[in-house]
């Protein structure tokens, strides 16, 4: 269909008016109805595409929200680590081979949520040092 949609609608209305007035043949009316049906099929197809694109957009928004949440968690963990390092600066500078460097008796691992990147890293370091 090379004509604009408004042209098809205009011709359909003109054909319907002519048919009612008795000036048009049934063939002209059938052709106009066929074009109208094709136009409706095109509209339905476009509505389907809009629905699919809307679902895709919603999925992308959910991914952005998840990534934003993950970024915020990582920022919080980094700030907790900076704060812990600041609070334990003397402890981290007093390196005595073969001894526990945590002179305050606090367990730094417990400061981070279960499954967090920082907790996992500290647990791995602690396990590595325990094997020695």
C-alpha positions in Angstrom: 0.0 0.0 0.0 1.8 3.2 -1.2 -0.9 5.7 -0.2 -1.1 7.3 3.2 -3.5 5.7 5.6 -5.7 8.8 5.7 -6.2 8.5 1.9 -7.5 5.0 2.4 -9.9 6.0 5.0 -11.1 9.0 2.9 -11.7 6.7 -0.1 -13.5 4.2 2.1 -15.8 6.9 3.4 -16.3 8.3 -0.1 -17.1 4.7 -1.4 -19.5 4.1 1.4 -21.3 7.4 0.8 -21.4 6.6 -3.0 -22.8 3.1 -2.3 -25.4 4.4 0.0 -26.4 7.0 -2.6 -26.6 4.2 -5.1 -23.7 5.6 -7.3 -21.0 3.0 -6.6 -20.8 -0.6 -7.6 -20.4 -3.5 -5.2 -16.9 -4.1 -6.6 -15.7 -0.6 -5.5 -17.2 -1.1 -2.1 -15.5 -4.5 -1.7 -12.1 -3.0 -2.8 -12.5 -0.3 -0.2 -13.4 -2.8 2.5 -10.4 -4.9 1.6 -8.1 -1.9 1.9 -9.7 -1.1 5.2 -9.1 -4.6 6.4 -5.5 -4.4 5.3 -5.1 -1.1 7.2 -6.6 -2.7 10.3 -4.2 -5.6 10.0 -1.3 -3.2 9.8 -2.5 -1.3 12.8 -2.8 -4.6 14.8 0.7 -5.6 13.8 2.1 -2.2 14.9 0.2 -2.6 18.2 1.9 -5.9 18.7 5.3 -4.4 18.0 4.5 -1.6 20.5 3.6 -4.2 23.1 6.9 -6.1 22.5 9.0 -3.0 22.6 7.3 -1.9 25.9 8.1 -5.3 27.4 11.7 -4.9 26.2 11.9 -1.4 27.7 10.5 -2.7 31.0 13.1 -5.5 31.1 15.9 -3.0 30.5 14.5 -0.7 33.3 14.6 -3.7 35.7 18.2 -4.4 34.7 19.2 -0.8 35.3 17.5 -0.9 38.7 19.3 -4.1 39.6 22.7 -2.6 38.5 22.0 0.6 40.4 21.3 -1.4 43.5 24.5 -3.5 43.0 26.5 -0.3 42.5 25.1 1.2 45.7 25.9 -1.9 47.6 29.5 -1.8 46.3 29.8 1.8 47.3 28.6 1.1 50.8 31.1 -1.8 51.1 33.9 0.3 49.9 33.0 3.0 52.4 32.9 0.4 55.2 36.3 -0.8 54.2 37.8 2.7 54.1 36.3 3.4 57.5 37.6 0.1 58.9 41.0 0.8 57.5 41.0 4.3 59.0 39.9 2.9 62.4 42.5 0.2 62.3 45.4 2.1 60.7 47.8 1.3 63.6 46.8 -2.3 63.5 47.3 -2.7 59.8 50.7 -1.0 60.0 52.0 -3.2 62.8 53.1 -6.2 60.8 54.5 -9.1 62.9 55.0 -12.2 60.9 53.1 -15.3 62.2 50.9 -13.4 64.6 47.3 -12.2 64.6 47.2 -8.6 63.2 43.8 -7.9 64.7 44.9 -6.4 68.0 41.5 -5.0 68.9 39.9 -8.5 69.1 37.2 -7.4 66.7 36.3 -9.7 63.8 36.5 -7.5 60.7 34.7 -10.1 58.6 31.5 -9.6 60.7 31.3 -5.9 59.6 30.3 -6.9 56.1 27.0 -8.6 55.0 27.0 -12.3 54.2 27.9 -12.9 50.6 29.3 -9.4 50.0 32.5 -8.9 48.0 34.5 -7.6 50.9 33.4 -10.4 53.3 34.3 -13.0 50.7 37.7 -11.4 50.1 38.4 -11.2 53.9 37.3 -14.8 54.4 39.6 -16.0 51.6 42.5 -14.1 53.1 41.8 -15.5 56.5 41.5 -19.0 55.2 44.8 -18.6 53.2 46.6 -17.3 56.4 45.2 -20.2 58.5 46.7 -22.8 56.1 50.2 -21.4 56.6 
